[in-house]
Amino acid sequence: MSRPSRLQRQVLSLYRELLRAGRGKPGAEARVRAEFRQHASLPRSDVLRIEYLYRRGRRQLQLLRSGHATAMGTFVRPRGPREEPGDTATPGTPRKDSDGPESPCEGAGAQETRSDGR
């Protein structure tokens, strides 16, 4: 087996540093492991994407090391009802079939203005 390239050494070093930085923060170690596993199948020839992910990881490491980060989480897109094949709505947007308010703020304690101005 050949020697690891400089980029491979940098990525492994980043992985170790991220694990160390996230040691005391809830969810950080699992998130770091999951992120690296997700991108482990990238081909070695895709250097541009690897370098991009490396730079992104460096920024995350700086954030973890700062005193402001107390935990690490993820944003998950909620799964709604499946769209039907003929449906033209954008995936992930709610349907307008219901009679309820369109936004979460509408109808939540807001008073309607009467037609007579009161």
PyMOL commands that set and color helices and strands:
alter all, ss='L'
color gray80, all
select helices_A, chain A and resi 6-21+28-38+47-65
alter helices_A, ss='H'
color red, helices_A
deselect
rebuild
show_as cartoon
